[in-house]
Amino acid sequence: MEELEILLKGVSDSYSDFVVGVMAEARSSPEKLDELIAFIKNNPEATTSDIGEWTAVNIQGIDLENPPELVLVDDEPEES
């Protein structure tokens, strides 16, 4: 995980929430860690968006051609 953190911090448009978020994704799917590290190493010009897309497809299993419907929920209680 230390290698991943170093790689993520080295991304050209890296920021702290990006690093924390991708690290959390990697912790939730340790079987994908080596693939993620390889993707970053093989794509040194990858941006945070590129890496986010990779994690969405390869870790979260989201089909970008047919993404799940976004459902907005208002958790605020109604005023009476």
Secondary structure, DSSP 8 states (H G I E B T S, - for coil): -HHHHHHHHTSTT--HHHHHHHHHHHHH-GGGHHHHHHHHHH-TT--HHHHHHHHHHHTS---TTS---------S----
